Amino acid sequence: MGEKDVCHSCLTAVRVLRVSLVDELEAQVDSALEALVSRDVFTRDDREDVLCQRGPRARVRKVLDILECKGEEAARVFLSIRSHLQHCEERNEAQPPSKHGPDTEYNKVQQKHKDVLRRRSESMLLYNSRHGEKILFSERYVSLILVDGHQGLEMKRHEVLTFGQRRLHLQHTPAQRKITPAELFSRSNRKSAVRKVLVAGVAGIGKTVLVQKMLFDFGRSKEHLAFDFIIHMSFRDLNLIDEPTNLRELVLRKNRHLAKELDNVLANDDKLLIILDGFDEFKHHRSCDVEAFVTEPDEDAEVKEVVGSLLLGELLPNASVLLTSRPVAVSHIPVGCVDRFVLIAGFSLGEVRDFFSRYFQDAALADRMFETVSANELMLTLCYIPAFCYIVCCILKDSRNLCGESPKTMTDIYVQYLVALLRSHTQERAKTCLQDQGTGAMEKLSDTVMKLGRLAFQKLLEHQTLFYSSDRDVAALEGCSLVGTFLDKTIAQEPGCTEEVFSFAHLTVQEFFAALYIALTDQPLPDEIQGKASPAEVSNTGHLDLFNRFLSGILSDRNASFLSRQAGLCCSEEKAETYRKKIITDLTMLCENGAQILNCLHCLFEQQDPSLALAVQPRKLRINVSDEALSHMDYNAIKYFLNHTTGRISELDLTGTGVSCDELRDIQPLLVRCESLWLGENNFDMDAVQVIADVLRVSDNVTYLGLGWSNIGDDELQALGSAIRVKRKLEELWVEGNRLSSRGLLSLNDLNPHPLKKVVAIWNDLYNTEPESVSTQESITLNFTDDNIWEGWVEWVFKRCEVSSNEKLVMVLHKVCNISVHCVERQWAKSFYNKLSQLIESRIECCTEDDMCKKLKRFYSILNK
């Protein structure tokens, strides 16, 4: 038989076997469809046509219909895929039967449950998807980085901004390994079983998508086969329960098909996985560390007590539990109940490119759009979040005719996103409505935007990201067609209660609308931003950081003008002018007193108005961005301000920022202008030290240099010494807590006749190498006997402690509590440790994390012996 006859026989076989193929592939149509797409037999449009069919049998028929149009080669590939699926099924059937036997009611219910899960989770809606638009999990990527132990995500800043930098660190740290969802409960190198897994990730990064993927794979008997049953519960649903309940009722609310066998399911809890999705959305998430436990599935209690008992292992102690949460709520989960901590790191660069390809469905267009984003560092940096990647694609797709500049700031991106979707919405409406879309329609559109903004603002102040239809602000949006463009809607169902739950497409979209509302109305600024709140009332989590930046950008001349032209949204000129004056006043004050300035610099950067930077004329130009893990965006904001200033920079404090060699080189022109340069608590290698040495060789300004706890040794110090000799302008060098020996310090001797006035070298490796020869040098300080030095030092340290997170505070305590006993008798030390003890006590009182609380108590006891 010739090749042509073989190919022809394949298409004929498909036609002849059509009826039996429908029966045979009913349970495997999704796998077959994925295989056809992956082998380029079907296009994405073909897949959409199949997925729009109701029921698996109808989908199989649609696959066969499409194959008729594709021809013989497509049929040959299809039959090959069918053969592979049959082989896999036979191999699964050959597996040893479970202890319940293949024909027991238990196994029948198990298969029924898998069918239900597969049907519920076989496709997902992508943000603002329209009816009929579905996407398979093969088009989404969730990159997991396994981190053993509890990772304290330092929430001193906005979570999206903080994690962007941390993600880069995690993805490039060899100690962390990527895992698949199937490995979440694997023992790996552990001796004990992994029962409780916490999956954390910032808003929009894919936590719920991961859960859906797990349910889908389990429903197809593809993964997670160590479990007999997986029960999924959403905290959005649990929020509707106000009456006492029990675990049995919680399971049956959406799984009535388990009723007959639920006793057996719960009795075999070692084969049960319970997924609790969205812990940060739980209205009781701050009080799950309960003291009143339930131990039986039928025991009634408050829903938070049932959840808490499950997490703590008091209820179903052998069951596995997967908990997902945003970082903001992680500290409310007792560290003792988590066996494994997993961080979702979002897209890699390759996955961003792939997302663009799948979104635009045109290789040339996708490449062109990706190149556009790659040229914009800000947009590319934020595309690691899948939800934000989608927003960027929306902008690129719908705003090519907006005539706006390429986005330079966060606000630029969201303003273009808003206008693009408003334009898309009005165009859709124009197709269905013949009436004039004039001034009245524009006013109606503006009114809806204002209502969305009010909702966003009110809920942002209340730390809420979910809005229920019973809420008055949500009810005010009823009937507004624009709502579906920006709000995602889900249905939370309980017996006797069905309620719509809304949320913005991403946390940052809510923050943008909140800022837009303030910019367009007479609503005053929140007290935290106006500076009226007391220090105890101001959140230290950066809760309103991005809101404040959005507000600044919206009130800028260029974005206010753009919104007015393109969307008829007019900002208050008086409020804009008042806000600009506030930026100038705040920056001047912060520069003069040396307080944390980073967020204010971002607000200035969002304005993109050089005249504002030039209007800041402080008596002293002090830039303090210490104790922040700085990102590229942060450095851009710092450079934007300082490049618009001239002359000497009195102080630049980059202590504990994680500044790298490349970043030092990037800001080298600024370092040369500094009088006091504080670079301590950064892990420097010789390359980084050489950049600092290059600065010292050419700068006539650098007088004070701090490199404490920066991991430098004798070789690095000698390199610095060689550079100091060139200009001989440096007077003070702080190198405490490093790896220095007498050899390194003695290398500074030949700086005569212009020696350094002060070298502080406490906490170094000086005890094994001729300390006497070093101690004879008057300028070198090895102890705490000079009260004048240390009174100023402890004041600086305490200010840092006051604004530090608990994690950072513990790091500082490890260092400053290492002082010999006789020094504690000095007055400056007594005062310092007394204030430090009081600070620790106040932190303990409000600390909700067990492990952190123990660490703080340990230092408190040390200081109060």
C-alpha positions in Angstrom: 0.0 0.0 0.0 1.4 3.4 -0.9 1.9 6.3 1.4 -1.1 8.1 -0.1 -3.3 5.1 0.6 -2.1 4.9 4.3 -2.8 8.6 4.9 -6.2 8.2 3.1 -7.0 5.2 5.3 -6.5 7.3 8.4 -9.1 9.8 7.5 -11.4 7.0 6.4 -10.8 5.3 9.8 -11.8 8.4 11.7 -15.1 8.5 9.7 -15.9 4.8 10.2 -15.0 4.9 13.9 -16.9 8.2 14.6 -19.6 6.7 16.8 -17.2 4.6 18.9 -14.7 7.4 19.1 -17.3 9.6 20.8 -17.8 6.9 23.5 -14.1 6.2 23.8 -12.8 9.7 24.1 -15.5 11.2 26.2 -13.3 11.1 29.3 -10.1 12.0 27.4 -11.2 14.7 25.0 -9.2 17.4 26.9 -6.0 15.5 26.8 -6.5 14.8 23.1 -7.3 18.4 22.4 -4.1 19.6 24.2 -2.0 17.1 22.2 -3.5 18.2 18.9 -2.7 21.8 19.7 0.8 21.0 21.0 1.6 19.2 17.7 0.2 22.2 15.7 -2.6 20.2 14.2 -5.2 22.5 15.8 -5.0 26.3 16.2 -6.1 28.2 19.3 -9.3 29.2 17.4 -10.0 25.5 16.8 -9.5 24.8 20.5 -11.9 27.7 21.4 -14.5 26.2 19.0 -14.2 22.9 20.8 -14.4 24.3 24.3 -17.5 26.3 23.5 -19.4 23.0 23.0 -21.6 21.9 25.9 -20.5 18.6 27.4 -17.6 16.2 26.6 -19.4 14.2 23.9 -20.3 17.3 22.0 -16.6 18.3 22.2 -15.4 15.0 20.8 -17.9 15.4 17.8 -16.5 19.0 17.2 -12.9 17.6 17.2 -13.9 15.0 14.6 -15.7 17.7 12.5 -12.6 19.9 12.5 -10.4 16.9 11.6 -12.6 16.4 8.4 -11.5 19.9 7.3 -7.8 19.4 8.2 -7.2 16.4 5.9 -5.4 13.1 6.0 -2.2 14.2 7.8 -4.2 15.6 10.7 -6.2 12.4 10.9 -2.9 10.4 11.0 -1.6 12.5 14.0 -5.0 12.2 15.7 -5.0 8.4 15.5 -1.4 8.4 16.9 -2.6 10.5 19.8 -5.5 8.1 20.3 -3.2 5.1 20.4 -1.0 6.9 23.0 -4.1 7.7 25.2 -5.2 4.0 25.0 -1.8 2.9 26.1 -1.8 5.3 29.1 -5.3 4.1 30.1 -4.3 0.4 30.0 -1.2 1.2 32.1 -3.3 3.0 34.7 -5.7 0.0 34.8 -2.8 -2.3 35.4 -2.0 -0.5 38.6 -2.7 -2.5 41.8 -6.3 -1.8 43.0 -6.8 0.2 46.2 -7.7 -1.4 49.5 -11.3 -0.5 48.8 -11.4 -2.6 45.6 -12.2 -1.5 42.1 -16.0 -1.9 42.3 -16.7 -0.6 45.8 -19.0 2.4 46.4 -16.0 4.3 47.7 -14.2 4.0 44.4 -17.4 4.9 42.4 -17.8 8.1 44.5 -14.1 8.8 44.1 -14.5 8.7 40.3 -17.6 10.7 40.4 -15.8 13.4 42.5 -12.9 13.4 40.0 -15.4 14.0 37.1 -17.0 16.8 39.0 -13.6 18.5 39.7 -12.6 18.1 36.1 -15.8 19.7 34.8 -15.6 22.6 37.3 -11.9 23.4 36.5 -11.3 22.4 32.9 -11.0 26.0 31.7 -10.5 29.4 33.2 -11.7 32.9 32.5 -8.9 35.3 31.8 -9.6 38.5 33.7 -12.0 40.5 31.4 -12.9 37.5 29.2 -16.1 37.8 27.2 -18.7 35.0 27.0 -17.2 32.0 25.2 -13.6 33.0 25.7 -11.8 30.3 27.5 -8.2 29.4 28.0 -6.5 26.1 28.9 -4.0 25.7 31.6 -1.4 24.8 29.1 -1.4 28.5 28.2 -0.6 29.6 31.7 2.6 29.1 33.6 3.1 29.1 37.4 6.7 29.1 38.4 7.1 27.8 41.9 10.3 28.3 44.0 10.5 25.9 47.0 11.8 27.6 50.2 12.0 25.4 53.2 10.9 27.0 56.5 8.9 30.1 57.1 10.0 33.0 54.9 9.3 36.4 56.4 8.3 38.5 53.5 9.3 41.9 54.8 6.1 43.9 54.2 7.5 47.3 55.0 6.6 48.4 51.5 3.8 47.7 49.0 3.8 43.9 48.3 4.0 44.2 44.5 6.9 46.7 44.7 8.7 44.7 47.5 8.4 41.3 45.8 9.6 42.4 42.4 13.2 42.7 43.8 12.9 39.7 46.1 11.7 37.5 43.1 14.9 38.3 41.2 17.0 37.3 44.2 15.1 34.0 44.6 15.2 33.1 40.9 19.0 33.6 40.9 19.8 31.9 44.2 21.1 28.4 43.6 19.9 27.1 47.0 16.2 27.6 45.8 14.9 25.0 43.4 11.8 25.2 41.2 9.2 22.5 41.7 6.1 21.4 40.0 2.6 21.4 41.6 2.9 17.6 41.8 5.9 17.9 44.2 4.2 20.2 46.7 3.7 17.3 49.2 6.8 15.3 48.4 9.2 14.6 51.2 12.3 15.5 49.2 15.1 15.3 51.7 12.9 15.6 54.7 12.6 12.9 57.3 9.0 13.7 58.3 5.9 13.9 56.1 4.8 17.2 54.6 1.2 17.7 55.6 0.7 21.5 55.7 1.9 23.6 52.7 1.6 27.4 52.5 1.7 28.8 49.0 2.2 32.6 49.1 2.3 35.1 46.2 1.5 38.7 45.6 -1.9 39.7 44.1 -2.5 38.5 40.5 0.5 36.2 40.4 -1.4 32.9 40.0 -2.3 31.3 43.3 -5.9 30.5 42.3 -4.7 29.4 38.9 -2.4 26.9 40.6 -5.3 25.6 42.7 -7.4 25.1 39.6 -4.6 23.4 37.8 -4.2 20.9 40.7 -8.0 20.2 40.7 -7.9 19.8 36.9 -5.0 17.4 36.9 -6.5 15.4 39.8 -9.8 15.2 38.0 -8.1 13.7 35.0 -6.1 11.2 37.2 -3.0 12.8 35.9 -1.3 14.1 39.1 -1.7 14.0 42.9 -2.7 10.4 42.8 -1.3 9.9 46.4 -4.7 11.3 47.5 -8.0 9.6 47.1 -9.9 12.9 47.4 -9.2 16.6 47.1 -11.7 19.0 48.8 -11.5 22.6 47.7 -12.8 25.5 49.8 -12.7 29.2 49.0 -12.5 31.8 51.7 -14.8 33.9 49.6 -17.5 31.3 50.3 -16.5 30.8 53.9 -17.0 34.6 54.5 -20.8 34.1 54.0 -21.1 31.7 57.0 -22.1 33.5 60.1 -23.7 30.6 62.0 -21.9 27.8 63.8 -21.0 25.0 61.5 -18.8 21.9 61.2 -16.4 20.4 58.8 -18.9 17.9 57.5 -21.3 20.7 56.5 -18.5 22.7 54.9 -17.5 19.7 52.7 -21.0 18.9 51.7 -22.0 22.5 50.8 -20.5 22.0 47.3 -20.0 18.3 47.3 -23.3 16.7 47.9 -22.3 13.7 45.8 -19.9 12.7 48.7 -22.7 12.3 51.2 -23.0 8.5 51.2 -19.2 7.9 51.6 -18.1 11.0 53.5 -17.6 9.0 56.7 -15.1 6.8 54.9 -13.5 9.8 53.2 -12.8 11.6 56.5 -11.8 8.3 58.2 -9.1 7.9 55.6 -7.7 11.4 56.2 -4.2 10.3 55.3 -5.5 10.1 51.7 -7.3 13.4 51.9 -6.1 16.8 50.7 -8.0 19.9 51.7 -7.3 23.1 49.7 -8.1 26.4 51.4 -7.8 29.2 48.8 -7.3 32.9 49.6 -6.5 33.1 53.3 -5.9 36.8 53.0 -9.5 37.3 51.9 -10.9 35.5 55.0 -12.6 38.1 57.2 -11.3 36.2 60.3 -7.7 35.7 59.1 -6.3 37.6 62.0 -7.9 35.3 64.5 -7.3 31.7 63.2 -4.7 31.0 65.9 -7.6 29.7 68.1 -7.4 28.4 71.6 -10.8 26.6 71.4 -10.4 23.6 69.2 -12.7 21.1 67.5 -11.5 17.6 67.0 -14.4 15.9 65.3 -15.9 16.5 61.8 -19.4 16.7 63.3 -18.5 19.2 66.1 -20.2 22.6 65.6 -18.1 25.8 66.1 -17.5 29.2 64.5 -16.0 28.9 61.0 -12.7 30.4 62.2 -12.4 27.7 64.9 -13.0 24.9 62.3 -10.4 26.4 60.0 -8.0 27.1 62.8 -8.4 23.5 64.1 -7.7 22.1 60.7 -4.6 24.2 60.2 -3.2 23.4 63.6 -3.8 19.6 63.1 -6.4 19.2 65.9 -9.0 18.3 63.4 -8.2 15.5 60.9 -4.5 15.4 62.0 -3.4 13.1 59.2 -5.0 15.2 56.4 -2.9 17.3 54.0 -3.8 21.0 53.8 -2.8 23.4 51.1 -3.3 27.1 52.1 -2.8 30.0 49.6 -2.4 33.6 50.7 -1.0 37.0 49.8 2.1 37.9 51.9 0.1 40.6 53.8 -1.7 37.8 55.8 1.2 35.3 56.1 2.2 36.6 59.5 -1.2 35.6 60.9 -0.5 31.9 60.2 1.2 30.2 63.2 4.7 29.2 61.9 4.4 25.9 63.8 1.6 24.6 61.6 3.4 25.0 58.2 5.7 22.2 57.0 6.6 23.7 53.7 6.6 27.3 52.5 6.3 27.8 48.7 6.6 31.1 46.9 5.1 31.8 43.5 7.6 33.7 41.5 5.5 34.5 38.5 6.7 34.7 34.9 10.3 34.4 33.7 11.3 36.5 30.7 10.8 33.6 28.4 7.3 33.1 29.8 6.5 36.7 29.3 7.4 36.4 25.6 5.3 33.2 25.4 2.4 35.0 27.0 2.6 37.7 24.3 2.7 35.1 21.5 -0.4 33.4 22.8 -2.2 36.7 23.5 -1.7 38.3 20.1 -1.9 35.1 18.0 0.4 36.7 15.4 4.1 35.9 15.6 5.3 39.1 14.0 2.9 41.3 16.0 3.8 39.6 19.2 7.5 40.0 18.6 7.0 43.7 17.8 4.9 44.3 21.0 7.4 42.4 23.1 10.2 44.6 21.7 8.2 47.6 22.7 7.9 46.4 26.3 11.5 45.3 26.4 12.6 48.8 25.6 10.5 50.1 28.6 12.3 48.9 31.8 9.3 49.7 34.0 6.8 47.7 32.0 9.1 44.8 31.6 9.9 44.6 35.3 6.2 44.4 36.2 5.3 41.8 33.6 6.5 39.0 36.0 3.0 39.2 37.4 0.6 37.4 35.0 -2.3 39.8 35.7 -0.1 42.8 35.0 1.2 41.1 31.9 -2.4 40.9 30.7 -2.9 44.6 31.5 0.2 45.6 29.4 -1.1 43.5 26.5 -4.5 45.3 26.7 -2.7 48.6 26.5 -0.6 47.5 23.5 -3.6 46.1 21.7 -6.2 48.8 22.3 -4.1 52.0 22.7 -2.1 52.1 19.5 -4.2 55.0 18.2 -4.2 57.0 21.5 -1.3 59.2 20.4 0.1 59.0 23.9 3.8 58.9 24.7 5.5 55.7 25.6 4.8 55.1 29.4 7.5 56.4 31.6 5.8 55.8 35.0 3.4 53.4 36.7 0.6 56.0 36.4 1.2 56.4 32.6 0.6 52.7 32.2 -2.7 52.6 34.1 -4.0 55.8 32.6 -3.5 54.3 29.1 -5.1 51.1 30.4 -8.1 53.0 31.6 -8.5 55.0 28.4 -8.0 51.9 26.2 -10.7 49.9 27.9 -13.1 52.9 28.0 -12.6 53.4 24.3 -13.1 49.6 23.7 -16.3 49.8 25.7 -17.7 52.8 23.9 -16.9 51.2 20.5 -18.7 48.0 21.6 -21.7 50.0 22.7 -21.8 52.0 19.5 -22.1 48.7 17.6 -25.3 47.8 19.5 -26.8 51.2 20.0 -27.9 53.5 17.2 -28.6 56.5 19.4 -26.1 59.3 19.6 -23.1 58.6 21.9 -22.7 62.3 22.7 -22.3 64.4 25.8 -24.9 62.5 27.8 -23.2 59.2 27.2 -19.8 60.6 28.2 -21.3 62.0 31.4 -22.8 58.6 32.2 -19.4 57.0 31.6 -17.7 59.5 33.9 -20.3 58.9 36.6 -19.6 55.2 36.5 -15.9 55.7 36.7 -16.5 57.9 39.8 -18.7 55.2 41.4 -16.0 52.6 40.7 -13.4 55.0 42.2 -15.5 55.6 45.3 -15.8 51.8 45.8 -12.1 51.3 45.3 -11.1 54.1 47.7 -13.5 53.1 50.6 -12.4 49.5 50.4 -8.7 50.4 50.1 -8.9 52.3 53.4 -10.6 49.2 54.9 -8.0 46.8 53.5 -10.6 45.0 51.5 -10.2 43.6 48.0 -13.6 41.7 47.8 -16.9 43.5 47.5 -20.2 41.7 48.0 -23.4 42.6 46.2 -25.1 43.4 49.5 -22.7 46.3 50.0 -24.2 49.7 49.4 -21.4 51.0 47.2 -21.6 47.9 45.0 -25.4 48.2 44.8 -24.9 51.7 43.4 -23.2 50.2 40.4 -26.1 48.0 39.4 -27.0 48.4 35.8 -23.8 50.0 34.8 -22.5 48.2 31.7 -18.9 49.5 32.3 -18.6 47.5 35.6 -17.8 44.2 33.9 -14.9 45.9 32.1 -13.0 46.5 35.3 -14.5 44.2 37.9 -14.3 40.5 38.0 -17.4 38.7 39.3 -17.7 35.3 41.0 -20.7 33.7 42.7 -20.3 32.7 46.3 -23.0 30.1 47.1 -24.2 28.7 50.4 -27.4 26.8 51.2 -30.1 29.4 51.2 -27.7 32.2 50.2 -26.2 33.1 46.8 -24.2 36.3 46.6 -22.2 38.0 43.9 -18.6 38.8 44.8 -16.7 41.5 42.9 -13.0 42.4 42.8 -10.9 44.6 40.6 -8.8 42.7 38.0 -5.7 43.3 40.1 -5.0 45.0 43.4 -3.1 47.8 41.6 -6.2 48.5 39.5 -8.1 49.1 42.7 -5.4 51.4 44.0 -5.4 53.3 40.7 -9.2 53.8 40.7 -9.0 55.0 44.4 -6.4 57.6 43.4 -8.5 58.6 40.4 -11.5 59.2 42.7 -9.5 61.5 45.0 -8.1 63.4 42.0 -11.5 64.0 40.4 -13.4 65.0 43.6 -13.2 67.2 46.6 -12.6 64.2 48.9 -9.6 65.1 51.2 -6.5 63.0 51.3 -6.2 60.2 53.9 -4.7 61.3 57.2 -1.7 59.0 56.6 -0.8 60.9 53.5 -1.5 64.3 54.9 0.8 63.6 57.8 -2.0 64.1 60.4 -2.0 60.6 61.8 0.2 59.8 64.8 3.2 57.5 64.3 1.3 54.7 66.1 -1.6 55.0 63.6 0.5 55.0 60.5 0.8 51.6 58.8 4.3 50.4 58.3 3.4 48.1 55.5 3.4 50.6 52.6 -0.4 50.1 52.4 -0.9 53.4 50.6 2.4 53.8 48.8 1.2 52.9 45.4 -2.0 54.8 45.9 0.0 57.9 46.7 2.2 57.5 43.6 -0.9 57.0 41.4 -2.4 60.1 42.8 0.7 62.1 42.1 0.9 60.8 38.5 -2.8 61.5 37.8 -2.5 65.1 39.1 0.5 65.7 36.8 -0.1 68.1 34.0 0.5 65.6 31.2 -1.8 62.8 32.6 -4.5 65.2 33.7 -4.5 66.7 30.2 -4.5 63.2 28.6 -7.5 62.0 30.7 -9.4 65.2 29.9 -8.9 64.9 26.2 -9.4 61.1 25.9 -12.0 60.3 28.5 -13.6 63.6 29.6 -12.3 63.1 33.2 -11.2 66.4 34.6 -8.9 66.7 37.6 -9.2 69.6 40.1 -6.5 72.2 39.2 -6.6 73.5 42.7 -5.9 70.0 44.1 -3.2 69.4 41.6 -1.4 72.6 42.5 -1.8 71.9 46.2 -0.4 68.4 45.8 2.6 69.7 43.9 3.4 72.2 46.6 3.1 69.4 49.1 5.7 67.3 47.2 8.1 70.3 47.3 7.5 70.9 51.0 7.8 67.2 52.0 11.0 66.6 50.0 12.6 69.7 51.4 11.8 68.6 55.0 12.9 65.0 54.4 16.2 66.1 52.8 16.9 68.4 55.8 16.1 65.9 58.6 17.5 62.8 56.8 14.3 60.8 57.2 13.1 58.0 54.8 12.5 59.6 51.5 12.0 56.9 48.9 8.2 57.1 48.5 8.3 60.8 48.2 11.0 60.5 45.5 8.6 58.1 43.6 5.8 60.7 43.8 8.1 63.3 42.3 9.1 60.8 39.6 5.5 60.2 38.7 5.0 63.9 38.0 7.8 63.9 35.4 8.2 67.7 36.0 11.8 68.9 36.3 10.6 72.2 37.7 9.4 70.5 40.9 12.8 68.9 41.5 14.5 72.3 40.9 12.1 73.9 43.4 13.4 71.7 46.2 16.1 73.8 47.9 17.0 72.2 51.3 19.7 73.6 53.5 21.2 70.1 53.5 20.7 67.6 50.8 20.4 64.3 52.7 19.0 61.2 50.9 18.1 58.3 53.2 16.8 55.2 51.5 18.3 52.8 54.0 16.9 49.4 54.9 15.0 49.0 51.6 15.6 46.3 49.0 16.0 48.7 46.2 14.7 47.9 42.7 15.6 49.4 39.3 12.5 51.6 39.6 13.8 52.8 43.0 17.2 53.8 41.5 15.4 55.5 38.7 13.5 57.7 41.1 16.6 58.5 43.1 18.6 59.4 40.0 15.7 61.5 38.6 15.8 63.8 41.6 19.5 64.0 42.2 20.2 64.5 38.5 18.1 67.7 38.7 20.1 69.0 41.6 23.6 70.4 41.5 26.5 70.6 43.9 27.3 68.5 46.9 25.1 65.9 48.4 25.4 66.1 52.2 24.5 62.5 52.8 23.5 59.4 50.9 22.4 56.5 53.0 22.3 53.1 51.2 22.7 51.0 54.3 21.1 47.6 54.0 19.7 48.2 50.5 21.4 45.2 48.8 23.1 47.6 46.4 25.2 45.6 43.9 28.4 46.2 42.0 26.4 47.1 38.8 24.1 49.4 40.7 27.1 51.2 42.4 28.6 51.7 38.9 25.3 53.0 37.6 25.0 55.7 40.3 28.8 56.4 40.5 28.4 60.0 39.2 26.1 60.6 42.2 28.5 58.9 44.7 31.3 61.3 43.7 29.1 64.2 44.9 28.5 62.8 48.4 30.1 64.2 51.6 28.8 61.3 53.8 28.4 58.0 52.1 26.9 55.1 54.1 27.1 51.7 52.4 27.0 49.4 55.4 25.2 46.1 55.7 25.6 45.3 52.0 27.5 42.2 51.0 30.4 43.6 48.9 32.9 41.6 46.9 36.2 43.0 45.5 34.5 44.3 42.3 32.1 46.4 44.3 34.9 47.7 46.5 36.8 48.7 43.4 33.9 50.9 42.3 33.9 52.6 45.7 37.7 53.0 45.4 37.2 54.6 42.0 34.9 57.1 43.6 37.5 57.9 46.3 40.2 58.5 43.7 38.3 61.3 41.9 36.0 62.8 44.6 36.8 66.0 46.4 33.7 65.6 48.5 33.6 62.2 50.2 34.7 62.8 53.8 32.8 60.1 55.7 32.5 56.5 54.5 30.5 53.8 56.2 31.2 50.1 55.3 30.1 48.3 58.5 29.0 44.7 58.2 29.7 44.7 54.5 31.8 41.5 54.5 35.1 43.2 53.5 38.5 41.8 54.5 42.1 42.9 54.5 42.5 42.8 50.7 39.4 45.0 50.1 40.6 47.5 52.8 44.1 47.7 51.2 42.4 48.5 47.8 40.4 51.3 49.6 43.6 52.6 51.2 45.4 52.9 47.9 42.4 55.0 46.6 42.3 57.2 49.7 46.0 58.2 49.1 45.1 59.8 45.8 42.9 62.7 47.0 43.4 62.3 50.8 40.0 63.9 51.4 38.5 61.0 53.5 38.4 61.8 57.3 36.3 59.0 58.8 36.1 55.3 57.9 33.6 53.0 59.6 34.4 49.3 59.0 32.8 47.7 62.1 31.7 44.0 61.9 33.8 42.9 59.0 36.7 40.4 58.5 39.6 42.7 59.2 42.8 41.8 61.0 45.6 43.9 62.2 47.3 43.5 58.8 44.5 45.3 57.0 44.3 48.1 59.5 48.0 48.7 59.7 48.0 49.2 55.9 46.4 52.6 56.6 49.5 53.8 58.5 51.3 55.1 55.4 48.6 57.8 54.8 50.8 60.3 56.7 51.2 63.2 56.7 47.3 63.2 56.2 46.1 60.2 58.2 42.4 59.5 58.7 41.0 61.2 61.7 38.9 58.2 62.7 38.7 54.5 61.8 36.0 52.6 63.7 36.9 48.9 63.6 35.0 47.3 66.5 33.7 43.7 66.0 36.5 42.6 63.7 38.9 39.6 63.7 41.6 41.4 65.7 42.1 39.0 68.6 44.5 36.6 66.9 46.9 39.0 65.3 48.9 41.6 67.2 46.1 43.9 68.5 48.6 45.9 70.4 50.2 47.4 67.3 46.8 48.5 66.2 45.6 49.9 69.5 48.5 52.3 69.6 47.1 54.1 66.6 45.1 57.0 68.0 42.8 57.3 65.0 41.7 53.6 65.2 38.8 52.8 67.5 38.6 49.2 68.7 36.3 49.6 71.8 33.5 51.7 73.3 35.4 54.0 75.5 34.9 57.2 73.5 31.5 58.5 74.7 31.3 61.3 72.1 31.5 58.8 69.2 28.9 56.3 70.6 26.2 58.8 71.7 25.7 59.8 68.1 26.0 56.2 66.9 23.3 54.9 69.2 21.0 57.7 68.2 21.3 56.7 64.6 20.9 53.0 65.3 17.8 53.6 67.4 16.1 55.7 64.7 16.6 52.8 62.3 15.2 50.3 64.8 12.0 52.4 65.2 11.1 52.3 61.5 12.4 48.7 60.9 10.2 45.7 60.4 10.5 42.9 63.1 12.7 40.9 60.8 15.1 43.8 60.3 15.0 44.7 64.0 16.1 41.2 64.9 19.0 41.5 62.5 20.1 44.8 64.1 19.7 43.4 67.6 22.1 40.5 66.8 24.7 43.1 66.1 24.2 45.8 68.7 23.7 43.4 71.6 27.3 42.2 71.2 28.8 44.7 73.6 31.0 43.7 76.5 29.5 43.9 80.0 31.7 46.7 81.3 30.6 49.0 78.4 27.0 48.6 79.4 27.7 50.6 82.6 28.4 53.8 80.5 25.5 56.3 80.5 25.0 56.3 76.7 24.8 52.5 76.8 22.3 52.4 79.7 20.0 55.0 77.9 20.3 53.1 74.6 19.5 49.7 75.9 16.6 51.0 78.0 15.0 52.6 75.0 15.7 49.5 72.9 14.1 47.3 75.6 10.9 49.5 75.6 10.8 49.3 71.8 11.1 45.5 71.8 8.3 45.2 74.5 5.9 47.3 72.3 6.7 45.0 69.3 6.1 41.9 71.3 2.6 43.2 72.4 1.4 43.5 68.8 3.4 40.6 67.2 1.2 37.9 65.7 3.9 35.5 64.5 4.9 32.9 67.0 8.5 32.4 65.8 9.2 36.1 65.6 7.7 36.7 69.0 10.1 34.1 70.5 13.1 35.9 69.0 12.0 39.3 70.3 11.4 37.8 73.8 14.8 36.3 73.8 16.4 39.7 73.1 14.1 41.3 75.7 15.3 38.9 78.3 19.0 39.6 77.4 18.6 43.3 77.8 16.7 43.0 81.1 19.1 40.6 83.0 
